[in-house]
């Protein structure tokens, strides 16, 4: 099967979040199964420093953007460790910038134009490179126009007639909304600017466009696929998602079992697996406490959390619980991430007032993230919503017990501890339903109670560490979905 994956970011070429991890891993896994993936993304400034060889192809193209014609060039690379091709769309006026989408926290004013150009360039690349494509897999709002262009402008052209279109939602909250006059940039007829197709409350909505015109839609967990069909997680698009529910599905993201493997992780002071974690994981905990300036007390539960300091990730709950616990509970906290200033300030204040209990690092550090996953006893993810989540899967692999809110992919991957799930050997963490600091605090206290029972805690850890959350299962589901999408596109 020939699969073209169109994305605005992919590891190792460019990354701001989980989208890059998925689109970097999926082509490699597809190639291992004998399929023929092709990855296309913009040639950002950071792509030239990714460590992969990139060569110009000497191919120039011109596409219409509103009333003007814009020139671009095609570059070529390969996915690491494979022969799978990667094509990069070079247009320095659009992509030669410090950041991918924004500067100083503000979106680039021409983001619509930048990704109109990218969407047109992807489709032109098929012709210019002579690609054989069975399905185009478009990802998030930045590629939402690709299914529309395929259906409206390219469907009857040679080489495009049998191409199917899959559109994946990685986070429905980010929709690519722009003022209505940006419709002119797309070059599509104004008749498509209606509430059934591309218009959303008077704005052009590129994510909605992808939902309307794709042959199939999926998102990154089965639970999230259900949640977004109603308010509030539908973010205003629940109507179109309900209407297209017959072609909507959810597939959990996988993790890279080589990068996230405590038995081989180069960032850890001691390496371990499910057989020897009882002896080696405490070494990681003590080293982490020393690194963060916390007392090296083996008996205290060490609670870790990593990520964007935002309400979506539940940091309003985390801060409220921490403010209570530092004064009344024997526990330590390790926080890594950046985000909203109010959370950064509150966490810094706690670390300054209670340095024996709270360590905060307001930065992004991949090595430290690995050491927190290995050294912490519990990992907090009380997300308001979570399309899939990867950190809870890293935690399971590292023997660090997740404490999560049962939403999206967190509900699909974490089985909460109680008498029944523990007796069945199914429990791998702790979870709660209601979004609130009280529910989080009670669940965390329950986790601490079980932590003080070494045999029960050991069974929890062993269950999580033995589970397989790699791409092995997910990639096979994607292959099935691609085939369904191709079959669906052939129907009248």
N, C-alpha and C positions, 0 to 999 in steps of 0.2 A: 504494500500500500504506500502511495506517495502522499505525504502529509506536509503541508506548508504551515508552519507555526508563525503567525505574525504577532509581534509583541513590542511594547515600548521599552522593555528591559529584560535582560536575561544574564544570569551568571555565566561566565566571568566578565562579560563585556560591559555591562552597566547594571547598577542596582540601587533601588531605594527601599525595597521591601520584599515581601514574600512572593510577589508576582515574578520577580527575577529568579528566585529559587526554583519555582515550578517550571518556568520556561527554560531554565538552564538544565534541569534534570530530565524533563520529559523526552527531549530529542535523543539523549544518550540511551535511555531505557527503551525507546522505540527501536533504535538501531540494534540493540542487543537482541531484540525479538525478530530481527530480519526485515524490518520495515525501512522505509526511505524518508526520514524526516529532513525538512529544509527549514532553517530558522532565518527570519528576516526581522531586523530592527534598525533604528536610526544609528548613524555613526556619530554618536556624541563625542565630545572632547575626551571624556574619560575612557571611551572604548580604545583609544590609541595607546593607553597605558595598562591594558588588561593583562598583558603577558602572552597573548595569543598572536601569531603572525597574521597580519592583515595586508592584503595586496590590492592595488587598484586593478580593475578589469579593463579600463579604457572604454567603458560603455557610458555614454551620456544620454540623457533622456530629458524631455520637456513635457510638463503637464500643466493644464490650466488651473489656476487658482483665482477664482472670481474673474475679473476682466484682464488679468495678466498671465503671462506664461513664465513658469519658473523651471530652471534647469537643475538637474541633479546628476549624481554619478553613483555607480555601483562598485562596491568593494567586496572582497571575498576573504573568508577565513574558514576555520573548521571548529567543531566542538571538541574540547579537550579529550584526548584519548580515543577519538573516532575519526572516520573520514566523512562524517556528515557535514554538509556545507552550511556555512553561515554567510548570509549576504547582508551588507550594511548599506543603508541609504545615506549617501553623503550630500548634505546641503548645508554648508557652513553658516549661512545666515540664520538658519533655523536651529541647528544642533551644536554648533561650536560655542558652547556656553559652560559656565562653571557647574551648573546644576541641571538636572533633567527637566524639571517642570516649573521651578520657582526660584526666586532669589529673595533672601531676607524674609522668608515666610509668606511672600506674595506670589501668586501664580503669574507666569509670564502673560502679558496682555495679548500676545499673538498665539496662545496655545491652540486655539481652534485652527488657525491657518497652518501651524506646524504639523498637526496631525491629519488635516485634510490632505496636505502634501504627502505625508507618509502613507496614507491609505491608498491614494492614487498610485504612488510609486510601487507599492507591493504588487498591485495588479499589473502594472506595466512591466515589472521585473519578470513575470511569468512569460510574457511574450519575448522580451529582449534576451532572456537566458535560455529560451526554449525548454522551459521546465514542464515536466509531466506532473500534474497535480490532480489527485483524486478528491482531496478535501482541504479547504483552508480553515485552520483553527485560529480564530481571532480572539484576542484577550483584552477585556476591559474597554473603557470608553475610548481610549486612544485609537482603537481599531474598529470602533463601532460602525464607521462608514463603509468598511470593506464589504460586509454582506449586502449593503444597499447598492454600492457600485456594481457588485457582481450581479445582483438581480436586475438592476435597472439599465445599466450601460453595457455590460460585458457578456451577459448570458447567451446572446445569439452569435457571438464572435467565435471563430475557430479557436480551438485550444481551451476555451472557457465553457463550452456548452455543457459538459458533464461534471463540472466542479461543484461539489457540495460545500455548504458553509456551516461551521460550528462556532458558536459564540460562548465564551466562558466568562462568568461574573466572578471576579475575585473579591470584590467588596462593593456592594450595591450603593453604599453611601457616596461613593465618588462617581459622578455621572457625566461629567463633561458637559455642563450647561453653559450656554453662551447666548448673547443677545440675538434677537431674531434676524438682524441684518447680516449676521455671519452665515445665514443660509446661502447668501450670494457666493460665498467662498467655495461652497461645495460644488457649485455648478449644476446641481439638481433642480428640477422644475419646482416652482413654488407650490405646485399641487400636493407635493409630499409633506409640506409644512402644515400638517393638520393633527388633531389630537389623537388620531388613530396611529400615526406613523412617527413623525420626527419632532413634533411640537409638544412642549410640556409647560403649561402655565405661561404661555407667551414666549418661551425661550426655545432655542434649538438644543436638543438633548441627544448627544451622540451615543450614550449607553442605551437609551430607549430605542434609537435607530437600529442598533445591533440586535436588540431583542425582537424587533418587529420583522426584520428581513432575513435573519439566519434560519437555516433549515432545522437546526437543533440548538438548544440552549442548555448549558449546564453550569453548575457552580461547585464549590470545593468541599462540600460535605452534604450528605443526604438530609440532615436536619435543617441546614441553612436553606436548602432548596424548598423545604416546606415552610419555614419561617418567613421567607420573603414574599410569600403569597398573601400575606395579611399585614395590616398595620400593627406596630410601627416599623418593623424591620423591612417592609416593602418600600419604604422611603418614597411613597407616592406612586410607585410603579406596580403596586400589587395588582391593579386591574389588568394590565397587559400580561403579567406573569400568570394570573389565574386563567386568562383567556388562552395562553399558550402552554398550560400545564401539561398537556399531552406530549410535548416535546422537551419538557424541562426535567432535568435529573441532577443528581449530586454525586460526585466522586471525591473521596478524601484525598488530599495531598499525601505524598509519601515523604520520607526523609532520606538523606544520603547516609547509608549505613557505614560508609568509609570515613566520612568527615566526622560523624557523630558516633564514635565507638570508644567507650571508655577503656577498652582493652588495648587500643593502639594510639590513643589521643596524645599528640606531642605536647599539648599545652598543660598536661596534668603532672603533678609531682609523683603520683603513683597510679599505675594502670590496673584495671580490674575487670572482672566479668561476673556473671551470675553465680559462679562457683566460689570466688574468693573475695567478694565485695565486703564481707564482714570484717576482714582483716585489712583490706587496702583502702576502702572508702573513708574510714576515719583518718587516715593519713592526709587525704585530700581536704577533709574538713578542717583539720588542725592547720594545714598550710594556708587555707583560705582565710581562716580567722587571723592568722599572723599577717597575711598580706593586707587585710582590711583594717588592721589595728584593733580587732576585737579580742577579748580574753579567750585563751585557748581552753575552753571548758567543754569537754566531750559530752557531758550529760545534758547540756542545754540544747533544745531544739533550735536549729538555725534555719530560718525561713528566707528563701531567696525569691527574687522576682526581677525579670529583665524585660525591657521593651519600651515602647513609646509611653511617656507619662501623660496619658490622656484619659478622659472619662470613658471612652470606648473600651479601654483596657481595664477599667475599674479602679483607677487610682484615686478617685474620690472616696471609695470604700476603703482602700488600702490605707490611705493617710488617716482616715477617721479611726480605724481599728488600731493602727500603730500608736496614735496619740493616747489611746486608752491603755494599751498593753505595756508601753514602756514604763508606765507608772505602777502597774499592778501585776504583771506576768513575767515569769522567768523564761525569756526567749530572746534570741538575737535575730537581727534583720540585715540582709544584704540586698541593696537595690542598685541596679545598673540601668541607665537609659537617659534619654533626654525627652523634653516635651513641653507641655504647657507651663509657663513661668510660675503660676500659682502652686503647682505641684512641686516644681523644682525648689521653690523657696521654702515650702512647708517641710519637705524632706531634708533639706540642708539644715533647717532649724532644729529638727529632731536629732540629726547626727551631731550637731554642736552641743545640744543640751544633754544628750544621752550617749556619749561616745562608747560606753561599755556595752551598749545594746544595739546601736544603729550605725551601719556603715553605708554611705551613699556615694556612688560614683556617677556624676552627671556627664556621661560620655558614651561613645560607642566603642567597645573593645571586644573583638571576637575571641581573643585568648581568655580574657577575664570571664566572658560569657560561658565558655567551656568549663572554667574552674568553678564558677558558681553552680552550674548544673551538676558538677561532680561533688562539690563540697557541702552543698546545702542538704538538709534533711527533707525539707518540703519546698514545693514551688507553687507560688500563688498566681492564679489566672482568673480573677473574679470578673470576667469581661461582661460589659453591658450587652454586647453581641460579639460573635467570633465566627466568621465564615468557616474557617477550618482550624487555624492555630497549629503551630509547629513546636513551640516551646514545651507544651505538655508531652509531646512525643519524645523530644530530646530527654526530658526529665525521666520518663519511664525507662528509657534505655540506660540512663545513668544511675538508676536506683534512687532517684529523688522523687518522693511521692507528691503528685499533683493535688492541689486543692483548688477546685474550679467551680465556676457557676455553670449549671447545665444548660448551655446554649450552643447552637451551631455545632461545629466540629468537636467542641469540648464535650458535648453530650454524647456524641457518636463514639468517642474514644475512651472516656473515663467512666468506669463503673464505680459508683460510690460505695464506701465501706459501710456495711451493716451486718447484722447477724446472719442473714440469709446469703448475701453475696460473699461474705467471708467464708461461710461453711461450704459454699459451692466452689470456692477457689477462683471466683470471678472478679473480686474487688481488686482494683489497681490504684485507687485514689480516694478522694473525698469530694463530694459535690453538694451544691445547694441550688434551690430553684429561685426564690424571691431575690430580686436585686436590692440589697440593703446591707448596711454595715452590721446590723444585728445578726442577720443570717450568716454573713461571712465570719463574724466573731465566734458564733456558736459552732460553726463547722470547723474552724481552726482549733478551737478548744477541744473538740472531739478528736481531731487529728493528734493533738498533743497528748491526750489521754492514751490513745493507742500507741503512740511513740514510746510511752513509758512501759509498754508491754513488749519486750524484745522479740518474743516468738511471733506474736501477731504482726508486729511491724516487719519482721523478716519475711513473713509470707507475702505481705503486700509488695515489698520490694521485689521478691523473686518472681511474682506474677507479672509485674510490669516489665522486668528486664528480659523475660523470656518471650515476650510478645514481639511479633514482626510488624513494624510500621514502615517498612521500606516501600519502594515503588513497585515491588514484585507483583502485588495484587492490583494496585491502582492502574498500572500501565495496561494490564490486560483489560480492565474495564474501559479504558480509553479506546483501545483497539475495537472493542465491541461497539462503543458509541460512534466511532468513526464509520464503521460499516453500516450501522443503523441510519446515520446521517446521509450516507451515500445512497442507500436504498430509498430514503424518504425524499431526497432531491429528485429522484427519477419519477416520482408519482406526479400526476397532473396537479 
